[in-house]
């Protein structure tokens, strides 16, 4: 009788322990090398990325705007201190949208006069008040192939530029102005 009881206890213990082991295996946390990281190649494989520049944190501010027209990221780097991205229009590949932003700890941060994208011969800037920021300006290139909107808050300096191989049309310029007017900058704080 004692042998049967001991065998019965051992048998139920083994079954209980094996079922507990199976539960642990079911909730096992994956190793770091199995976690998927989104890369620029993954983004390029997708046809549209209209959410890529919504709610991006830069410094202590959140920046967003509607990029329906330029929904394919062709290149970019996004960190919490500095970001840039080049976006293409799937319907008109001859023009691109360039986004740049830096927080107030970066050497580029300062007054927006003189803040320009490299490699382009810029004309004089014109102050604008699209968003009611500390400073805002619109600046075209001398050859009319680029138009740059730039702005600065106490926390970030940023720009959105439309660039083409040929001179921009009035429709292109109006598009950049409407994109600039839709930018949302929200200071989040600490």
SULZI-V838668 format. One line per field, one symbol per residue. psi: psi as a letter, one per 20 degrees, with the letter a starting at -180 (. if undefined). burial: 1 if it has 24 or more other ideal C-beta (glycine too) atoms within 12 Angstrom, else 0. Layout:
# SULZI-V838668
psi: ???
burial: ???
This chain:
# SULZI-V838668
psi: ghgggghgggghgggghhhhhhghhhjppqqhiipppprhggghhqgqmijhkplpppckqppqrolghnjophqrporihpqqqpqqohhniiqqpppqqqrjiqhipaqipioqpqjpoqaqqpprmgikrgqqqpprqhjjiqpppqrpaihqprqpqpqrhrpqrhggghggghghiipppopha.
burial: 0000000000000000000000000000000000000000001000001001100111101111101011111101010011111111100000111111111100011001001110000100100001101111111110001111111110111111111100010001101110110011100000
